[in-house]
Amino acid sequence: MDVSKYLDLFLEEAMEHLQTLNTGLLNLESNPNQLNLLNEIFRSAHTLKGMSATMGYDSITQLTHKMESLLGKIQERKLLLNQEIINTLFQCVDLLENMLTKIREGETPNVDLKGLLDKLTVLEDGQVVTELKTKSDLEKNVKRKNSQEQQQETLEIQFNEYENSVIHEAILKGFNVWKITISLSPDCLMKGVRAFMVFRNLENIGEIIKSVPSVQDIEDEKFDHEFILFLISKQEQKEIEAALSISEIAVKNMDKVKSKKTRANLPQDDVKMNNKTTFVSGNKHKVHQTVRVDIGRLDKLMNLVGELVINKTRLEQICLANDVPGLNEIIEQINRITADLQMVVQNVRMVSIEQVFNRFPRMVRDLTQELGKNVELILEGKDTELDRTVIDEIGDPLVHLIRNALAHGLESPEERKAVHKNTMGILKLSARHEGNRIIICVEDDGRGLDLEAIKKKALENNLVSAAQLEMMDEQAIINLIFESGFSTAKVVTDVSGRGVGLDVVKSKIHALSGQVFVETKKGQGSRFLIKLPLTLAIIQALLVKVQEEVFAIPLANIDETTSLETNQIKNIQGQLAMLLRGRVLPLVYIQNILEVPGDKQAAELNVVVVQKGEQKIGLIVEELIGQQEIVISSLGKLLSGLPGIAGASILGDGKVSLILDIRTLF
């Protein structure tokens, strides 16, 4: 069978399972007593194993199989969880990610697995790896383990402590515990498939807590024609038998299991483990139904909506020019349909920022161990949605900000203790909607930015002169950290201090039509605020006329509009300006900046006050046409990157209007 056509789907789902493994292991590391967290980790490893086996990636299958085997031993309480096991499982996840990256790049995922597989085998055997002196010791333990597995045979069904406690808890809650012996027809050719159908049907009405032989052996068809399942369910025998009405299987017997132990005489472990299982009748976890859609198809759909918007505008102009009866009603209908269609398409493109946030807990865990710091990561607003295009681009800037916060912002435990702070630092990553924008905040309670160090480094790197520095306010000095090549790190490490980072953050966010701001207090911490548009496809804009040209200014950049007579324009040291409510506002003729041809003079000018951060300037135009919804179109590769121009849009009369990039105009 040709499986290459399923490669994209395999890679996408495999990366999701890797994220689940990462998140599950992080939660388990924080809560080692809650072994119920193992279930999701085990399921992801098991699913990944099955997927990779189907695709023919034997190395991934081998590694996930050994992971699953180790996790199974911990689930069955035959092995105690420790930090060595957690660290080894993290190594496995990293290696799996490495192999998937190679597959994505068209390479064969060939890596040396022997060392890690041997390590997993030794851990599964209950030995601490650090106690093994030599390689020969490791090999002897692996051989001994394999020999034990071959000789071991299960003579009778025995429940471990965890299974006993689950059975006891279920019976106390009024559930039935059934021992079901399934017998397959002797001439059944696909025993594994029939067994899978049994498991699937039973899991719809209850929870299977044990199987004899093991689930793995049943999947691999390592059994004759019978296997035993233990099911916890509210259902009675008739309902269970109805669920098992599958061809080529028969229910040989079905008996109720009785609890022979009370809570008082359940054996206790040396390690406190929270193994309590809560059963709630009739309540199942809600699974969100999703459809995977190629982003190219969504882009095409968005382009069609864009054309519809253009034609709607054209229809409005025809109506104004000709006043044809009945057109008003048509326009109202098109307005409604277009608005609904636009909203639907935008919502389809919207993706939860959770998939970006989920990559950071593991990163913070590894970096804090490397830096020797204690940090609590707080994530807020993971359900906040924004355009998929923005989602794909915002990850790298956030990585830079988080790494900087860990390396520069947050102090070591000793430093925090010396200044009477909690030795556990706080790093907070949050997202929220604010109008038609999304606000992402990276905040820490560390040492804050040192203004004197910033000044010194700016002078050393010739970013500004001493005279310029004297004229700058506090916020302008802080903004110097976004200049290329700026770094105050005293030591160059793998984490930071190479003078690369915040300038990349700034340029990346500006490329997304966003803004980045910094707030800081020395000794108390820093906050980086990123403001981004929800979507980059259709925006609200103000159309203005300069000579015979029409330009579009995004409403998000506009503070207000006002009128101005020529004699109100002042010249202050060569800079045009006006007084606006007692404040001096710099003025700029768009005609001069963009070199628009024409010499038409207007008695009264219009000023569009635009802002970038805390700065404001007035753009002088001849005429304000009005607010309009416009579709952003790219100018193509040849004209991309023009200062002052963000793109173009087709207006209702068929003419092209350039969209001004206010950021570069400043």
C-alpha positions as CSV (number, residue, x, y, z in Angstrom):
1,M,0.0,0.0,0.0
2,D,1.3,3.5,-0.9
3,V,1.3,5.4,2.4
4,S,3.1,8.5,1.1
5,K,-0.2,10.3,0.5
6,Y,-0.9,10.0,4.3
7,L,2.5,11.6,5.2
8,D,1.2,15.1,5.9
9,L,-1.6,13.7,8.1
10,F,0.9,11.5,9.9
11,L,3.3,14.3,10.6
12,E,0.6,16.6,11.8
13,E,-1.0,14.1,14.2
14,A,2.5,12.9,15.4
15,M,3.5,16.4,16.4
16,E,0.2,16.7,18.3
17,H,1.0,13.5,20.2
18,L,4.5,14.8,20.9
19,Q,3.0,17.9,22.4
20,T,0.7,15.8,24.5
21,L,3.6,13.7,25.7
22,N,5.6,16.9,26.6
23,T,2.6,18.4,28.5
24,G,1.8,15.2,30.3
25,L,5.4,14.6,31.4
26,L,5.6,18.2,32.7
27,N,2.4,17.7,34.7
28,L,3.6,14.4,36.0
29,E,7.0,15.9,37.0
30,S,5.1,18.5,39.0
31,N,2.6,16.0,40.5
32,P,4.5,12.7,40.7
33,N,1.9,11.1,43.0
34,Q,-1.0,11.5,40.5
35,L,-0.4,8.4,38.4
36,N,-3.7,8.9,36.7
37,L,-1.8,11.4,34.6
38,L,0.0,8.5,33.0
39,N,-3.1,7.4,31.1
40,E,-2.9,10.2,28.5
41,I,0.9,9.8,28.2
42,F,0.5,6.1,27.6
43,R,-2.3,6.6,25.0
44,S,-0.2,9.1,23.0
45,A,2.8,6.8,23.0
46,H,0.6,3.9,22.0
47,T,-1.1,5.8,19.2
48,L,2.2,7.1,17.9
49,K,3.6,3.6,17.9
50,G,0.6,2.3,15.8
51,M,0.8,5.2,13.4
52,S,4.5,4.9,12.8
53,A,4.2,1.1,12.3
54,T,1.6,1.7,9.7
55,M,3.8,4.2,7.9
56,G,6.8,1.8,8.1
57,Y,9.0,3.9,10.4
58,D,10.5,1.1,12.5
59,S,12.8,3.3,14.6
60,I,9.9,5.4,15.9
61,T,7.9,2.2,16.5
62,Q,10.8,0.6,18.5
63,L,11.3,3.6,20.7
64,T,7.6,4.2,21.4
65,H,7.1,0.5,22.1
66,K,9.8,0.6,24.8
67,M,8.3,3.8,26.2
68,E,4.9,2.2,26.4
69,S,6.3,-0.9,28.1
70,L,8.0,1.3,30.8
71,L,4.9,3.4,31.3
72,G,2.8,0.2,31.6
73,K,5.0,-1.0,34.4
74,I,4.5,2.3,36.3
75,Q,0.7,2.2,35.7
76,E,0.6,-1.4,37.1
77,R,2.5,-0.2,40.2
78,K,5.3,-2.7,39.5
79,L,7.7,0.2,39.2
80,L,8.1,3.4,41.2
81,L,8.2,6.7,39.3
82,N,11.4,8.7,39.8
83,Q,13.3,11.7,38.3
84,E,15.6,9.4,36.3
85,I,12.6,7.9,34.5
86,I,11.1,11.4,33.8
87,N,14.4,12.7,32.4
88,T,14.7,9.6,30.2
89,L,11.2,9.9,28.8
90,F,11.9,13.6,28.0
91,Q,15.0,12.3,26.1
92,C,12.8,10.0,24.2
93,V,10.4,12.8,23.2
94,D,13.3,14.9,22.0
95,L,14.6,12.0,19.9
96,L,11.1,11.4,18.4
97,E,10.9,15.1,17.5
98,N,14.3,14.9,15.9
99,M,13.2,11.9,13.8
100,L,9.9,13.6,12.8
101,T,11.8,16.7,11.7
102,K,14.0,14.5,9.5
103,I,10.9,12.9,7.9
104,R,9.4,16.3,7.3
105,E,12.7,17.4,5.5
106,G,12.6,14.3,3.3
107,E,15.3,12.4,5.1
108,T,15.3,8.9,6.5
109,P,14.9,9.0,10.3
110,N,18.0,6.8,11.0
111,V,19.3,7.5,14.5
112,D,21.3,5.4,17.0
113,L,18.6,4.1,19.4
114,K,20.6,1.4,21.2
115,G,21.8,3.5,24.1
116,L,18.4,4.9,24.9
117,L,16.6,1.6,24.3
118,D,19.0,-0.2,26.7
119,K,18.5,2.6,29.2
120,L,14.7,2.1,29.0
121,T,15.1,-1.6,29.5
122,V,17.2,-1.2,32.6
123,L,14.7,1.3,34.0
124,E,11.9,-1.1,33.3
125,D,13.9,-3.7,35.2
126,G,13.8,-1.5,38.3
127,Q,17.5,-0.6,38.2
128,V,18.9,2.9,38.6
129,V,21.0,3.6,35.5
130,T,23.6,5.6,37.5
131,E,24.5,2.5,39.5
132,L,25.7,0.7,36.4
133,K,29.5,0.9,36.3
134,T,30.3,-0.3,32.8
135,K,28.8,-1.0,29.4
136,S,29.1,-4.7,30.1
137,D,27.0,-4.3,33.2
138,L,24.3,-2.6,31.1
139,E,24.4,-5.4,28.5
140,K,24.2,-8.1,31.2
141,N,21.1,-6.4,32.7
142,V,19.4,-6.2,29.3
143,K,20.1,-9.9,28.6
144,R,18.9,-10.9,32.1
145,K,15.7,-8.9,31.6
146,N,15.0,-10.5,28.2
147,S,15.6,-14.0,29.7
148,Q,13.2,-13.3,32.6
149,E,10.5,-12.1,30.1
150,Q,10.8,-15.3,28.1
151,Q,10.5,-17.6,31.1
152,Q,7.7,-15.8,32.9
153,E,4.2,-17.3,32.5
154,T,1.0,-16.1,34.1
155,L,-0.5,-19.0,36.0
156,E,-3.4,-17.2,37.5
157,I,-5.0,-13.7,37.4
158,Q,-3.7,-11.4,40.0
159,F,-4.6,-7.8,40.6
160,N,-2.0,-5.3,41.7
161,E,-2.7,-2.8,44.4
162,Y,-3.9,-0.1,42.0
163,E,-6.3,-2.4,40.3
164,N,-7.6,-3.6,43.7
165,S,-8.2,-0.1,44.9
166,V,-10.0,0.9,41.6
167,I,-12.3,-2.2,41.9
168,H,-13.0,-1.4,45.5
169,E,-13.8,2.3,44.8
170,A,-16.0,1.4,41.8
171,I,-18.1,-1.0,43.9
172,L,-18.5,1.6,46.7
173,K,-19.8,4.0,44.0
174,G,-22.4,1.5,42.8
175,F,-20.7,0.3,39.7
176,N,-20.6,-3.3,38.5
177,V,-17.2,-4.9,37.9
178,W,-17.5,-7.7,35.2
179,K,-15.1,-10.5,34.4
180,I,-15.8,-11.3,30.7
181,T,-14.2,-14.2,28.9
182,I,-14.3,-13.7,25.1
183,S,-13.9,-16.6,22.8
184,L,-13.1,-16.2,19.1
185,S,-14.1,-18.6,16.3
186,P,-11.2,-21.0,15.6
187,D,-11.2,-20.1,12.0
188,C,-11.0,-16.3,12.6
189,L,-8.3,-14.9,10.4
190,M,-7.9,-11.4,11.9
191,K,-7.9,-12.0,15.7
192,G,-6.4,-8.6,16.4
193,V,-9.2,-6.7,14.5
194,R,-12.0,-8.7,16.3
195,A,-10.3,-7.9,19.6
196,F,-10.1,-4.2,18.7
197,M,-13.8,-4.2,18.0
198,V,-14.5,-5.8,21.4
199,F,-12.4,-3.1,23.2
200,R,-14.0,-0.3,21.2
201,N,-17.6,-1.4,22.0
202,L,-16.9,-2.0,25.7
203,E,-15.2,1.3,26.2
204,N,-18.4,3.0,25.0
205,I,-20.3,1.7,28.0
206,G,-17.6,1.5,30.6
207,E,-13.9,1.3,31.5
208,I,-11.6,-1.7,30.9
209,I,-9.2,-1.9,33.8
210,K,-7.4,-5.2,33.0
211,S,-6.9,-7.7,30.2
212,V,-5.4,-11.2,30.2
213,P,-3.2,-11.5,28.2
214,S,-2.0,-7.9,28.1
215,V,-3.4,-5.4,25.6
216,Q,-0.1,-5.4,23.7
217,D,-0.1,-9.2,23.4
218,I,-3.8,-9.1,22.2
219,E,-2.9,-6.5,19.6
220,D,0.1,-8.6,18.4
221,E,-2.2,-11.7,18.3
222,K,-0.1,-13.5,20.9
223,F,-3.0,-15.5,22.2
224,D,-4.9,-18.6,21.2
225,H,-8.6,-17.9,20.8
226,E,-9.6,-16.6,24.2
227,F,-8.9,-13.6,26.3
228,I,-10.3,-12.1,29.6
229,L,-11.4,-8.5,30.2
230,F,-12.4,-6.8,33.5
231,L,-14.9,-4.0,32.8
232,I,-16.3,-1.4,35.2
233,S,-19.7,-0.2,34.1
234,K,-23.2,0.8,35.3
235,Q,-24.7,-1.5,32.7
236,E,-26.2,-4.9,33.5
237,Q,-25.3,-8.2,31.7
238,K,-27.9,-7.9,28.9
239,E,-26.7,-4.5,27.8
240,I,-23.0,-5.7,27.8
241,E,-23.9,-8.8,25.8
242,A,-25.8,-6.5,23.3
243,A,-22.7,-4.4,22.9
244,L,-20.7,-7.6,22.2
245,S,-22.9,-8.9,19.4
246,I,-19.9,-9.1,16.9
247,S,-19.5,-11.9,14.4
248,E,-16.9,-14.5,15.1
249,I,-16.9,-13.8,18.9
250,A,-18.8,-15.4,21.7
251,V,-19.1,-14.5,25.4
252,K,-18.0,-17.6,27.2
253,N,-18.9,-16.4,30.6
254,M,-19.6,-13.2,32.5
255,D,-19.3,-13.0,36.3
256,K,-19.5,-10.1,38.7
257,V,-16.3,-9.5,40.6
258,K,-16.6,-8.9,44.3
259,S,-14.3,-6.7,46.4
260,K,-12.5,-8.9,48.9
261,K,-10.6,-5.9,50.5
262,T,-11.8,-3.0,52.5
263,R,-10.1,0.4,52.3
264,A,-8.5,-0.3,55.7
265,N,-6.6,-3.4,54.6
266,L,-5.5,-2.2,51.2
267,P,-1.7,-2.5,51.1
268,Q,0.1,0.9,51.3
269,D,3.2,1.9,49.4
270,D,6.3,3.6,50.9
271,V,5.6,6.4,48.4
272,K,2.4,8.4,48.8
273,M,0.5,7.9,45.5
274,N,-2.8,9.5,44.7
275,N,-4.6,6.6,43.0
276,K,-8.1,7.6,43.8
277,T,-10.4,7.2,40.8
278,T,-13.7,9.1,40.6
279,F,-16.5,7.5,38.7
280,V,-19.4,9.7,37.5
281,S,-22.2,7.9,35.8
282,G,-23.2,9.2,32.4
283,N,-20.7,12.0,32.2
284,K,-18.1,11.7,29.4
285,H,-15.4,14.1,28.5
286,K,-16.6,16.3,25.6
287,V,-14.5,15.7,22.5
288,H,-14.4,18.7,20.1
289,Q,-15.1,17.7,16.5
290,T,-12.5,19.3,14.2
291,V,-11.9,19.1,10.4
292,R,-8.4,19.5,9.0
293,V,-8.4,22.0,6.2
294,D,-5.6,22.8,3.9
295,I,-4.6,26.5,4.5
296,G,-4.4,27.0,0.7
297,R,-8.1,26.3,0.4
298,L,-8.9,28.7,3.1
299,D,-6.8,31.4,1.4
300,K,-8.7,30.8,-1.8
301,L,-12.0,31.1,0.1
302,M,-10.8,34.4,1.6
303,N,-9.9,35.7,-1.8
304,L,-13.4,34.9,-3.1
305,V,-14.8,36.8,-0.1
306,G,-12.5,39.7,-1.0
307,E,-13.9,39.8,-4.6
308,L,-17.4,39.8,-3.2
309,V,-16.5,42.8,-1.0
310,I,-15.1,44.6,-4.1
311,N,-18.2,43.9,-6.1
312,K,-20.5,45.0,-3.3
313,T,-18.7,48.3,-3.2
314,R,-19.0,48.7,-6.9
315,L,-22.8,48.0,-6.7
316,E,-23.1,50.7,-4.1
317,Q,-21.5,53.2,-6.4
318,I,-23.8,52.2,-9.3
319,C,-26.8,52.8,-7.0
320,L,-25.6,56.2,-6.1
321,A,-24.9,57.2,-9.7
322,N,-28.1,55.9,-11.3
323,D,-30.6,55.5,-8.5
324,V,-32.1,52.4,-10.1
325,P,-35.2,51.3,-8.1
326,G,-34.7,48.0,-6.4
327,L,-31.0,48.2,-6.1
328,N,-31.2,49.3,-2.5
329,E,-32.8,46.0,-1.5
330,I,-30.2,44.0,-3.4
331,I,-27.4,46.0,-1.7
332,E,-28.9,45.3,1.7
333,Q,-29.0,41.6,0.9
334,I,-25.4,41.5,-0.4
335,N,-24.3,43.5,2.7
336,R,-25.8,40.9,5.0
337,I,-24.5,37.9,3.1
338,T,-21.1,39.4,2.7
339,A,-20.8,40.2,6.4
340,D,-22.0,36.7,7.4
341,L,-19.7,35.0,4.9
342,Q,-16.7,37.2,5.9
343,M,-17.3,36.4,9.6
344,V,-17.6,32.6,8.9
345,V,-14.4,32.6,6.9
346,Q,-12.5,34.6,9.5
347,N,-13.7,32.2,12.2
348,V,-12.6,29.2,10.2
349,R,-9.2,30.8,9.9
350,M,-9.1,31.5,13.6
351,V,-6.9,29.2,15.7
352,S,-6.5,29.0,19.4
353,I,-3.2,30.5,20.6
354,E,-2.9,27.5,22.9
355,Q,-0.9,25.6,20.2
356,V,1.7,28.3,20.5
357,F,1.7,28.5,24.3
358,N,1.9,24.7,24.7
359,R,5.5,24.7,23.4
360,F,6.8,26.9,26.2
361,P,6.4,24.9,29.5
362,R,8.9,22.3,28.3
363,M,11.3,25.1,27.0
364,V,11.0,26.9,30.4
365,R,11.6,23.7,32.3
366,D,14.8,22.9,30.3
367,L,16.2,26.4,30.5
368,T,15.6,26.9,34.2
369,Q,17.5,23.6,34.9
370,E,20.3,24.8,32.6
371,L,20.4,28.3,34.3
372,G,19.9,27.0,37.9
373,K,16.8,29.1,38.5
374,N,13.4,28.3,40.1
375,V,10.6,29.7,37.8
376,E,6.9,29.2,37.8
377,L,5.3,29.6,34.4
378,I,1.8,30.9,34.4
379,L,-0.3,30.7,31.1
380,E,-3.5,32.7,30.8
381,G,-5.9,33.2,27.9
382,K,-4.9,30.0,26.0
383,D,-8.4,29.9,24.3
384,T,-7.8,33.3,22.7
385,E,-8.1,33.0,18.9
386,L,-6.4,34.8,16.1
387,D,-5.7,34.3,12.4
388,R,-3.7,31.2,11.4
389,T,-1.2,33.4,9.5
390,V,-0.4,35.3,12.7
391,I,-0.3,32.1,14.7
392,D,2.4,30.7,12.4
393,E,4.6,33.8,12.8
394,I,4.3,34.8,16.4
395,G,6.0,31.8,17.9
396,D,9.6,32.9,17.3
397,P,9.2,36.4,18.8
398,L,7.7,34.9,22.0
399,V,10.6,32.4,22.2
400,H,13.0,35.3,22.2
401,L,11.1,37.2,24.9
402,I,10.8,34.2,27.1
403,R,14.5,33.3,26.8
404,N,15.4,36.9,27.6
405,A,13.2,36.9,30.6
406,L,14.7,33.8,31.9
407,A,18.3,34.8,31.2
408,H,18.3,38.5,32.0
409,G,15.1,39.3,33.8
410,L,14.7,36.7,36.5
411,E,17.4,36.4,39.2
412,S,19.0,33.3,40.6
413,P,17.5,32.0,43.9
414,E,20.4,33.4,45.9
415,E,19.9,36.9,44.4
416,R,16.2,36.8,45.0
417,K,16.7,35.7,48.6
418,A,19.2,38.6,49.2
419,V,16.7,41.2,48.1
420,H,13.9,39.5,50.2
421,K,12.0,38.0,47.2
422,N,10.5,34.6,47.0
423,T,13.2,32.3,45.6
424,M,10.6,31.1,43.0
425,G,10.4,33.6,40.2
426,I,7.2,34.2,38.2
427,L,7.0,34.3,34.4
428,K,3.6,35.0,33.1
429,L,2.4,34.6,29.5
430,S,-1.1,35.8,28.7
431,A,-3.3,36.7,25.7
432,R,-6.6,38.6,25.5
433,H,-8.8,40.3,22.9
434,E,-9.1,44.1,22.9
435,G,-11.4,45.4,20.2
436,N,-10.2,44.1,16.9
437,R,-6.7,43.4,18.2
438,I,-5.1,40.7,20.4
439,I,-2.8,41.6,23.3
440,I,0.0,39.2,24.2
441,C,1.9,39.9,27.4
442,V,5.2,38.4,28.6
443,E,5.8,39.5,32.2
444,D,8.3,38.6,34.9
445,D,8.9,39.7,38.5
446,G,12.7,39.9,38.1
447,R,15.2,42.6,38.3
448,G,13.7,44.9,35.6
449,L,15.7,46.9,33.0
450,D,18.8,48.8,34.1
451,L,18.6,52.3,32.4
452,E,22.2,53.1,33.2
453,A,23.4,49.8,31.6
454,I,21.2,50.5,28.5
455,K,22.7,54.0,28.1
456,K,26.3,52.7,28.5
457,K,25.8,49.9,26.0
458,A,24.1,52.3,23.5
459,L,27.1,54.6,23.6
460,E,29.6,51.8,23.3
461,N,27.8,50.4,20.3
462,N,27.4,53.9,18.7
463,L,23.6,53.5,18.6
464,V,23.2,57.1,19.7
465,S,25.4,60.0,20.6
466,A,25.8,61.5,24.1
467,A,23.9,64.6,23.0
468,Q,21.0,62.5,21.6
469,L,20.9,60.5,24.8
470,E,20.6,63.7,26.9
471,M,17.5,64.6,24.9
472,M,15.8,61.2,25.2
473,D,13.1,60.5,27.8
474,E,13.0,57.2,29.8
475,Q,10.7,55.4,27.4
476,A,13.0,56.3,24.4
477,I,16.0,54.9,26.3
478,I,14.2,51.7,27.1
479,N,13.2,51.3,23.4
480,L,17.0,51.2,22.5
481,I,16.9,47.5,23.5
482,F,15.1,46.8,20.2
483,E,18.1,48.2,18.1
484,S,20.1,45.7,16.1
485,G,23.2,44.4,17.9
486,F,22.1,45.6,21.3
487,S,22.9,43.3,24.3
488,T,23.8,44.0,27.9
489,A,24.7,40.4,28.7
490,K,28.1,40.2,30.4
491,V,28.5,36.5,29.5
492,V,27.7,34.9,26.1
493,T,25.7,31.6,26.6
494,D,23.6,29.3,24.5
495,V,20.6,31.0,26.0
496,S,21.3,34.7,25.3
497,G,23.8,37.5,25.1
498,R,24.8,37.4,21.4
499,G,23.2,40.7,20.6
500,V,20.4,39.0,18.5
501,G,16.9,38.8,19.7
502,L,14.8,41.9,20.5
503,D,15.5,43.5,17.1
504,V,14.2,40.3,15.5
505,V,11.1,40.5,17.8
506,K,10.4,44.1,16.7
507,S,10.8,43.5,13.0
508,K,8.8,40.3,13.1
509,I,5.9,42.0,14.9
510,H,6.0,45.0,12.7
511,A,5.8,42.7,9.7
512,L,2.5,41.4,11.1
513,S,1.2,45.0,11.4
514,G,1.7,44.8,15.1
515,Q,3.4,46.9,17.8
516,V,5.5,46.0,20.8
517,F,5.8,48.0,24.0
518,V,7.9,47.7,27.2
519,E,7.1,48.6,30.7
520,T,9.6,48.1,33.5
521,K,10.4,48.9,37.1
522,K,13.9,48.3,38.5
523,G,13.8,45.6,41.0
524,Q,10.2,44.6,40.3
525,G,10.2,43.2,36.8
526,S,9.4,43.9,33.2
527,R,6.4,43.5,30.9
528,F,6.5,43.2,27.1
529,L,3.1,44.0,25.4
530,I,2.5,42.8,21.8
531,K,-0.5,44.2,20.0
532,L,-1.5,42.3,16.8
533,P,-4.5,42.5,14.4
534,L,-6.9,39.6,14.6
535,T,-6.6,39.0,10.8
536,L,-4.4,40.3,8.0
537,A,-6.9,39.9,5.1
538,I,-9.7,42.4,5.4
539,I,-9.4,45.7,7.4
540,Q,-11.4,48.9,8.0
541,A,-9.6,51.9,6.5
542,L,-10.1,55.6,5.9
543,L,-9.8,56.6,2.2
544,V,-8.2,59.9,1.6
545,K,-7.4,61.9,-1.6
546,V,-4.1,63.5,-2.4
547,Q,-4.1,65.4,-5.7
548,E,-5.7,62.8,-8.0
549,E,-4.6,59.7,-6.0
550,V,-6.6,57.8,-3.4
551,F,-4.8,56.3,-0.4
552,A,-6.1,54.0,2.4
553,I,-5.0,54.5,6.0
554,P,-5.8,51.6,8.4
555,L,-8.3,52.7,11.1
556,A,-6.2,50.9,13.7
557,N,-3.5,53.6,13.2
558,I,-5.8,56.6,13.2
559,D,-6.3,58.6,16.4
560,E,-8.6,61.4,15.0
561,T,-9.2,63.6,12.0
562,T,-9.4,67.4,12.0
563,S,-9.5,70.3,9.5
564,L,-6.8,72.9,9.0
565,E,-6.4,76.2,7.2
566,T,-3.1,77.0,5.5
567,N,-2.3,80.0,7.8
568,Q,-2.6,77.7,10.9
569,I,0.5,75.8,9.8
570,K,3.6,76.8,11.8
571,N,7.3,76.3,11.0
572,I,9.3,75.3,14.0
573,Q,13.0,74.9,13.2
574,G,12.3,73.6,9.7
575,Q,9.5,71.2,10.9
576,L,5.9,71.9,10.0
577,A,3.6,71.8,13.0
578,M,0.2,72.8,14.4
579,L,-1.4,73.3,17.8
580,L,-3.9,70.7,18.6
581,R,-5.6,71.3,22.0
582,G,-2.5,73.0,23.3
583,R,-0.1,70.3,22.1
584,V,2.4,70.7,19.3
585,L,1.6,68.2,16.6
586,P,4.3,67.6,13.8
587,L,2.7,67.8,10.3
588,V,3.7,66.0,7.1
589,Y,2.4,66.5,3.6
590,I,1.7,63.0,2.2
591,Q,2.1,64.5,-1.3
592,N,5.8,65.4,-0.5
593,I,6.6,62.0,1.2
594,L,5.2,59.9,-1.6
595,E,6.0,62.3,-4.4
596,V,2.5,62.5,-5.7
597,P,2.3,64.6,-8.9
598,G,0.1,67.6,-9.2
599,D,-0.1,71.2,-7.8
600,K,-3.8,71.5,-7.0
601,Q,-4.2,73.9,-4.0
602,A,-7.0,73.5,-1.4
603,A,-8.2,76.4,0.7
604,E,-8.9,74.1,3.7
605,L,-6.7,71.0,4.4
606,N,-7.6,67.9,6.3
607,V,-5.3,66.3,8.9
608,V,-5.4,62.7,9.8
609,V,-3.7,62.2,13.2
610,V,-1.9,58.8,13.2
611,Q,0.0,57.2,16.0
612,K,2.8,54.7,16.6
613,G,3.1,53.9,20.2
614,E,3.1,57.2,22.1
615,Q,4.2,59.2,19.1
616,K,1.7,61.2,16.9
617,I,2.0,63.0,13.7
618,G,-0.6,64.7,11.4
619,L,-0.8,63.6,7.7
620,I,-2.0,66.5,5.5
621,V,-4.5,65.4,2.8
622,E,-6.8,67.4,0.4
623,E,-10.0,65.3,1.0
624,L,-11.4,62.7,3.3
625,I,-13.5,60.3,1.2
626,G,-14.8,58.1,4.1
627,Q,-14.4,54.9,6.0
628,Q,-14.5,51.6,4.0
629,E,-13.8,48.0,4.3
630,I,-10.9,47.0,2.1
631,V,-9.2,43.8,1.0
632,I,-5.4,43.8,1.4
633,S,-3.6,42.6,-1.7
634,S,0.1,42.0,-1.9
635,L,2.2,44.2,-4.3
636,G,4.2,41.1,-5.3
637,K,7.9,40.3,-4.9
638,L,9.2,43.1,-7.0
639,L,7.5,45.9,-5.0
640,S,7.5,44.3,-1.6
641,G,9.3,46.2,1.2
642,L,8.6,49.7,-0.1
643,P,8.8,52.1,2.8
644,G,5.4,53.7,3.6
645,I,3.4,51.2,1.6
646,A,1.8,48.1,3.2
647,G,-0.1,46.8,0.1
648,A,-2.9,47.7,-2.2
649,S,-6.6,47.3,-2.6
650,I,-9.1,47.4,-5.5
651,L,-11.8,50.0,-4.9
652,G,-15.4,49.9,-6.1
653,D,-14.7,51.8,-9.2
654,G,-12.0,49.4,-10.2
655,K,-9.1,51.6,-9.4
656,V,-6.1,50.5,-7.2
657,S,-5.5,52.3,-3.9
658,L,-2.2,52.0,-2.1
659,I,-2.5,51.2,1.7
660,L,-0.2,53.3,3.8
661,D,2.2,51.7,6.3
662,I,2.1,54.2,9.1
663,R,5.0,52.5,11.0
664,T,7.5,53.2,8.2
665,L,6.1,56.7,7.6
666,F,7.3,57.6,11.1
